[in-house]
């Protein structure tokens, strides 16, 4: 039976092994970039290019209200948390997109994901945050891959 299954699945296994690692890496980077970039777009305003906000310093009043009254992040003042969260979503997402200090950026976004999970939306683990965490874990382990700024910087 085992031999039969191996013969049956071998062509599928061979076909799937043709998927290049760089393709998987870029797909992971694009997906997690989109998650955090979309979130930061709701938190900032001004300097809009092609429909995207780039004025990371211009945090909206509604963002401060969210951090004040809804999110309840402990240990740091809500205004500081609003700036840290906004800047993290902006800069760390861009770093992931370009593969620039990818592992560092993935750790930062993992900290943000865990903060959101434990303090903001504790019921969202299986619906959302587990998937983010797995993508970030992949990037923490593998870095930016061959098509990244990291790869250009680390060439010997």
C-alpha positions as CSV (number, residue, x, y, z in Angstrom):
1,X,0.0,0.0,0.0
2,X,2.8,2.4,1.0
3,X,4.6,1.7,-2.3
4,X,1.4,2.3,-4.3
5,X,0.9,5.7,-2.6
6,X,4.5,6.7,-3.1
7,X,4.2,5.9,-6.9
8,X,0.9,7.7,-7.1
9,X,2.0,10.9,-5.3
10,X,5.6,11.0,-6.7
11,X,4.6,13.0,-9.8
12,X,2.7,15.5,-7.7
13,X,5.6,15.8,-5.3
14,X,8.0,16.4,-8.2
15,X,5.7,19.0,-9.7
16,X,5.3,20.9,-6.4
17,X,9.0,20.9,-5.7
18,X,9.5,23.0,-8.8
19,X,8.0,26.0,-7.0
20,X,11.0,28.2,-6.4
21,X,11.9,29.4,-2.9
22,X,12.2,33.0,-4.1
23,X,8.5,32.9,-5.2
24,X,7.3,31.6,-1.9
25,X,9.4,34.3,-0.1
26,X,8.1,37.1,-2.2
27,X,4.5,35.9,-1.7
28,X,4.9,35.8,2.1
29,X,6.5,39.3,2.1
30,X,3.7,40.7,-0.1
31,X,0.9,39.2,1.9
32,X,2.2,40.5,5.3
33,X,3.1,43.8,3.8
34,X,-0.5,44.3,2.6
35,X,-1.9,43.5,6.0
36,X,0.1,46.1,7.8
37,X,0.2,48.7,5.0
38,X,-3.6,48.6,4.8
39,X,-3.9,49.1,8.5
40,X,-1.5,52.1,8.6
41,X,-3.4,53.7,5.7
42,X,-6.3,54.1,8.1
43,X,-4.1,55.8,10.7
44,X,-2.4,58.5,8.7
45,X,-3.4,61.3,6.4
46,X,-1.7,63.8,4.0
47,X,1.0,63.4,1.3
48,X,-0.9,61.0,-0.9
49,X,0.7,59.4,-3.9
50,X,-1.3,57.0,-6.1
51,X,-4.0,56.8,-3.4
52,X,-1.5,55.8,-0.7
53,X,-0.7,58.0,2.3
54,X,3.0,58.5,3.1
55,X,2.8,61.2,5.8
56,X,3.7,58.7,8.6
57,X,4.1,61.6,11.0
58,X,0.5,62.8,10.5
59,X,-1.4,60.4,12.7
60,X,-5.1,61.0,12.6
61,X,-7.2,62.1,15.6
62,X,-9.3,58.9,15.2
63,X,-6.2,56.8,15.7
64,X,-5.5,58.5,19.0
65,X,-9.1,57.9,20.1
66,X,-8.7,54.2,19.2
67,X,-5.6,53.9,21.3
68,X,-7.2,56.0,24.1
69,X,-10.5,54.2,24.4
70,X,-10.6,50.9,22.5
71,X,-7.2,49.3,22.4
72,X,-6.1,49.6,26.0
73,X,-2.4,48.8,25.6
74,X,-0.9,48.6,29.1
75,X,2.4,49.9,30.4
76,X,2.9,52.8,28.0
77,X,0.8,56.0,27.4
78,X,-1.8,55.7,24.7
79,X,-0.4,58.5,22.7
80,X,3.0,56.9,22.6
81,X,1.4,53.6,21.7
82,X,-0.4,55.2,18.8
83,X,2.8,56.7,17.4
84,X,4.8,53.4,17.9
85,X,2.0,51.3,16.3
86,X,1.6,53.7,13.4
87,X,5.4,54.1,12.7
88,X,5.8,50.3,13.1
89,X,3.1,49.5,10.6
90,X,4.5,52.0,8.2
91,X,8.3,51.4,8.4
92,X,8.4,47.7,9.2
93,X,5.9,46.9,6.4
94,X,8.0,48.8,3.9
95,X,11.1,47.0,5.2
96,X,9.4,43.6,4.6
97,X,8.2,44.7,1.2
98,X,11.7,45.5,0.0
99,X,13.4,42.8,2.0
100,X,15.5,45.3,4.0
101,X,16.6,43.9,7.4
102,X,13.8,41.5,6.9
103,X,14.4,39.4,10.0
104,X,14.4,42.5,12.2
105,X,11.2,43.8,10.6
106,X,9.5,40.4,11.0
107,X,10.4,40.3,14.7
108,X,9.0,43.9,15.1
109,X,5.8,42.9,13.3
110,X,5.6,39.7,15.4
111,X,5.7,41.8,18.6
112,X,3.0,44.0,17.2
113,X,0.9,41.0,16.2
114,X,1.3,39.5,19.7
115,X,0.4,42.8,21.3
116,X,-2.7,43.1,19.2
117,X,-3.6,39.5,20.0
118,X,-3.2,39.7,23.7
119,X,-4.4,43.3,24.4
120,X,-6.6,44.4,21.6
121,X,-8.4,41.5,19.9
122,X,-7.9,38.4,22.1
123,X,-10.5,36.4,20.2
124,X,-8.8,36.8,16.8
125,X,-6.1,34.1,17.1
126,X,-7.5,31.4,14.8
127,X,-9.3,33.8,12.5
128,X,-6.4,36.2,11.7
129,X,-3.3,36.4,14.0
130,X,-2.1,32.8,13.7
131,X,-1.8,33.3,9.9
132,X,0.2,36.5,10.4
133,X,2.4,34.8,13.0
134,X,3.2,31.9,10.7
135,X,4.1,34.2,7.8
136,X,6.3,36.3,10.1
137,X,7.9,33.1,11.6
138,X,8.8,32.0,8.1
139,X,10.4,35.5,7.4
140,X,12.2,35.4,10.7
141,X,13.7,32.1,9.8
142,X,14.4,32.6,6.1
143,X,15.0,36.4,5.8
144,X,14.3,38.3,2.6
145,X,15.5,35.7,0.2
146,X,17.4,36.1,-3.0
147,X,15.2,38.9,-4.4
148,X,15.7,41.4,-1.6
149,X,17.8,44.3,-0.5
150,X,19.2,42.0,2.2
151,X,20.6,39.7,-0.5
152,X,22.3,42.7,-2.2
153,X,23.8,44.0,1.0
154,X,25.0,40.6,2.2
155,X,26.7,39.5,-1.1
156,X,30.3,38.6,-0.5
